[in-house]
Every structure is written in structure tokens, then in C-alpha cells.
Amino acid sequence: MRIGIIACETFERGLERLIKDDPDIAYKEYLEFGLHEHPQELKRAVVEKVNSLQGKVDAVLLGYGICNSLEGITKQMKVPTVQLVGDDCIGVLITPEEYERERKVCAGTMYHTPYFAKMGKEWFAREMREKVPNYEELGIDLDWYLGKLFDGYSRVLFIDDGLGGIEPFKEMSRQFATDLNLRHECRFGTLELLSEGIAKTKDLARSRESRNAVL
């Protein structure tokens, strides 16, 4: 069995733990976070990456949720492909049901996985430089940009993925909340949906092997 993984780099920490020493993983690639902000570019990238594995793997795990633009995307794949269950990476890591509950608890929430906590303010600084290249001329700085971006937000919710070594990430998240004058809360996430995605991908590969054997 040959399994391929094409995933957003936000899932790398969890997937690497789950697929460690797995002989069925023939290929893996983590794509840069941020493609979801460019829906057509994201769709093109994942389709091209998966289709490039035709003949090299039996099935692919697409490590993305719907992400605003990927609903039904597996129909465009030339390789049998399983997509994760969830609107986005947060929905996958806390389950869609819990994601909906947290939205009701506080609509103005910035969700922090270890990946996002590590990304910190610097990611938004790069975003500001890209979207407002003349920010200095306009008298704009990062604090002003973040204030506008997070206007209406009231909390940062840190998600512990249970993989250990979490305190440095949690402290980064706390600092981010402090800098933006937001309250900081923590909760546990789960790797269950990632694990299920891997299992479904292997089942898909097995079913393909069985059909080929019959033919």
C-alpha cells in the first residue's frame, strides 16, 4: 500500500506524530499556510499536487478542511483522495461540533494552535507589508494594523494538541493576547479526525487494490 499526504503545514505537527515510522506513507508534502486567502490559487495548488502523484501512490490524504473553497475538490483528483472533516484546521483539531460551540461562546475569538501561536505577530507584520506596501507613508504601524484587524475580538483561545512540549507555545499565545488586550483561555484539542483521515485513506487504498485484483 502506498499512501500520499498533501497537507497544509498547520497539520504537520500532528500528522508527523501519527505517521511516524508508518511504512505505508510513500509521499508527504506540507504546503505553506496562507493559500486559503487566495481560493483559486489554493484549489489549483492542491489539485496539481495530488494529481502529480498519479501512478505513484494508491490513495491520498488531503490535509485540508473546506477552507472556503475546497468543497467537493476531491472530484477533480485523478488519485483516490480523502479530505478531512471540518471547515478549516481549527474545526479539524477541535471537531466541527466543538468549533460551533466555541463560536457561540465567543464569536470574537482568535484561535491559537501551537502553529499559530508560534507564528505570532510577525505573520501579521508580513501581511501588512504585502497588503499595505506604503504603510510608512500612511503613518501606519503594526499596532494600528492589529487594532483594526482584531477590532471586535475579545479572546485568544489556545488549543493544546496533547503532543507535549506545549508550554513555550502557550506562553507565546498568552503574550499575543496581552499585546492585543484580549483575554486568554485554553482548551484541549484532538488528533482524532486526523487519525480517522489516515485510516479512511488506507481503506480507500485497500478497496482500490481489491478492485484491481478482481480485474
HELIX and SHEET records of a PDB file:
HELIX    1   1 GLU A    9  PHE A   11  5                                   3    
HELIX    2   2 GLU A   12  LEU A   18  1                                   7    
HELIX    3   3 LEU A   35  GLU A   37  5                                   3    
HELIX    4   4 PRO A   39  ASN A   51  1                                  13    
HELIX    5   5 ILE A   73  GLN A   76  5                                   4    
HELIX    6   6 CYS A   89  ILE A   94  1                                   6    
HELIX    7   7 PRO A   96  VAL A  105  1                                  10    
HELIX    8   8 PRO A  114  LYS A  131  1                                  18    
HELIX    9   9 LEU A  142  LEU A  149  1                                   8    
HELIX   10  10 GLU A  167  ASP A  179  1                                  13    
HELIX   11  11 GLU A  192  VAL A  214  1                                  23    
SHEET    1   A 4 ILE A  25  LEU A  31  0                                        
SHEET    2   A 4 ILE A   3  CYS A   8  1                                        
SHEET    3   A 4 ALA A  59  GLY A  63  1                                        
SHEET    4   A 4 THR A  81  GLN A  83  1                                        
SHEET    1   B 3 THR A 109  HIS A 112  0                                        
SHEET    2   B 3 ARG A 155  ASP A 160  1                                        
SHEET    3   B 3 ARG A 183  PHE A 188  1                                        
END                                                                             
